[in-house]
Amino acid sequence: MALIEVRHVSKVFGPAPKKALALVREGMGKDELLARTRNVLALDDVTLSVERGETFVVMGLSGSGKSTLIRHLNRLIDPTEGEIRIDGVDVLGLPNRGLETFRREKTAMVFQRFGLLPHRTVIDNVAYGLEIRGVAKAERRTRAAAWVSTVGLAGYEDRYPAELSGGMQQRVGLARALCTDAEILLMDEAFSALDPLIRSQMQDELMALQGRLRKTIVFITHDLDEALRLGDRIAILKDGRLSQVGTPAEILLHPADSYVRAFVKDVNRARVLTVDAVMKPPPLRLTDETLEEALAAMQRRGAEIGYVVGDQGYRGIVTRDAVSAALRNHAAPNVAAIAVDSPSIGSGVSIAEALPATLASTFPVAVVDADGALAGIISADRVGEVLAPFEAREAAE
Amino acid sequence: MFPDIGTPIADTVNQFVEWLIVEHGAFFESIANGVLVVLVAIEQTLRSAPPPVILAAVGVIAFAASRNVLLGLAMVVLAWLVGCLGLWEQAMQTVALLIVAVGISIVLGIPLGVLAARSRIARAVINPILDLMQTIPSFVYLIPAAMLFGLGKVPAILATVIYATPPLIRLTDLGIRQVDHDVVEASRAFGATRGQILRGVQIPLALPSIMQGINQTTMMALAMVVIASMIGARGIGETVLIGLQRNDPGTGLLGGLAIVILAVIFDRTSQAYGARLQAYRRVRS
């Protein structure tokens, strides 16, 4: 079971939420609902799940309900209808005390406008979550100081938030959230108020921290580039409904509807997508087959090329012609002996970086993972297909 | 055309006050005595202390509140002027009255302000009562108060509290409601209880506003001392009253000046303290 389960959650703000929701179920649209009943439909039947350890990005424009959605996860907002389970616990069923304990231990939040306590110094802000839990002063100061320096603010412990720049304030916000050791990190447009340069710096740092900490992050943003950069999976929210949930590659290559398509149209896919997101499995993987076996396998599959893998990982390629020639000359006992070392691409490399090698090669290039193992192959055709605009792809089909 | 509701209201109130006096007279008397004990103790201390000690205390308090030597000295000079006006004793009586009245106002006013900020219903009930307290002529409640507590200092304190508490309640309420919603939400998100949010976030951030309320309450309490003297509270108000009764504008003016000087001392000191509370808002370079 996923760590966070949101099922059929709907939220209406206004004088008569339940009645309004009944009207929506009868088919009334969001705009008509507002005009007729002054109720705002913020979330409409949202169902999603977030796995432990993943970075889940909710993307939407202002008014899409994304900030409302994230506030349901720690119940800063109660849904009008639906079910929310976190780590198996029915969050909506928690009494006040239980909810407070849940918020202290399970979740921590970072806010768009920082939400720092202006009358407290940096270190006391960072220690706030521990203070709420009743951790003794000396201990919480020690733990907070460690996080202050982790986010790069050592030396600023005794400053007040008003004395810091926006980027520094949000570092405090991040340190405050991390200091509680909560498993779930809720980030509500955490970097949206920052300058572009600072923003991408903070994104890098968040990813580096996440590589180390493996938190479960729910990240809200209106910025698609940010979503693609940070998200293991992305949910696209429009007018309170989920348009699509998927990996960045799925969203970019197979947008579910015209809204998502319009969104991703202008994204530079070559830079955003990595080769492992678009590579294909190798048509023929050879290990220590004899030349006869190899040739038979190549003929059976109609493969001109085989990718040879040994104990140490990827070895190189053999062409069908080379195998036939070697067989005629009795030149080698098996395919491994005649494998030709050929260029390969590391997985995790962007398509843009892989482009020269792919185009220069006459056959699909091997993609090799960090351990040196063969992960897949990528061809010039595949790259062309991925990078072509949707219109061109449809015309081709 | 106008049905007479005035007579029954007046009659009912008269009967009610009479019933209070007859049935609960002892209760009110014990309250009066309690307040009186505190008041007399403070008054005795202030009056028996040698003036130089009081002057030094004024200087130390003003400096502690403002961290400004000049302001501390200025307050000492002002207090010394009160003595030069020949109204030292009276001023001490008035200050004692003020300390007790403002103390009671704070004890009542801040919790009521917090209540008003947190509950719409409480605010709907409290607000019209505050309007009433601020607008109704003080003699209207001075008469029954004097009947219940007897003439003297206790009804004077009661009248002062009724007149001076509303701004503190209003400013506490306002201050708490004006605390940045984002900050309150953040502390909720970290699992703070209502009490933790109130103590750790709302009250500290509303403190400048609350201090303004205490300042206003003190100023209004000072304005009440002349009225209070009419029901037997002594102090500077009495000097003003005597000036009025004896057709002696000079004496009246002296009393008035002394009240103004006291007001300036309390105001500057508490304002300076309020400003220092907001020091974190200033950006150090």
Chai-1 contact restraints between the chains, C-beta under 6 A:
chainA,res_idxA,chainB,res_idxB,connection_type,confidence,min_distance_angstrom,max_distance_angstrom,comment,restraint_id
A,N74,B,A189,contact,1.0,0.0,6.0,A-B,restraint_1
A,E100,B,G191,contact,1.0,0.0,6.0,A-B,restraint_2
A,E100,B,T193,contact,1.0,0.0,6.0,A-B,restraint_3
A,R103,B,G191,contact,1.0,0.0,6.0,A-B,restraint_4
A,R104,B,G191,contact,1.0,0.0,6.0,A-B,restraint_5
A,M109,B,A189,contact,1.0,0.0,6.0,A-B,restraint_6
A,F111,B,A186,contact,1.0,0.0,6.0,A-B,restraint_7
A,R113,B,D182,contact,1.0,0.0,6.0,A-B,restraint_8
A,G115,B,D182,contact,1.0,0.0,6.0,A-B,restraint_9
A,G115,B,V183,contact,1.0,0.0,6.0,A-B,restraint_10
A,G115,B,A186,contact,1.0,0.0,6.0,A-B,restraint_11
A,H119,B,P204,contact,1.0,0.0,6.0,A-B,restraint_12
A,H119,B,Y280,contact,1.0,0.0,6.0,A-B,restraint_13
A,G129,B,F190,contact,1.0,0.0,6.0,A-B,restraint_14
A,I132,B,F190,contact,1.0,0.0,6.0,A-B,restraint_15
A,I132,B,G191,contact,1.0,0.0,6.0,A-B,restraint_16
A,I132,B,A192,contact,1.0,0.0,6.0,A-B,restraint_17
A,Y160,B,Y280,contact,1.0,0.0,6.0,A-B,restraint_18
A,A162,B,R281,contact,1.0,0.0,6.0,A-B,restraint_19
A,A162,B,V283,contact,1.0,0.0,6.0,A-B,restraint_20
A,E163,B,V283,contact,1.0,0.0,6.0,A-B,restraint_21
A,E163,B,R284,contact,1.0,0.0,6.0,A-B,restraint_22
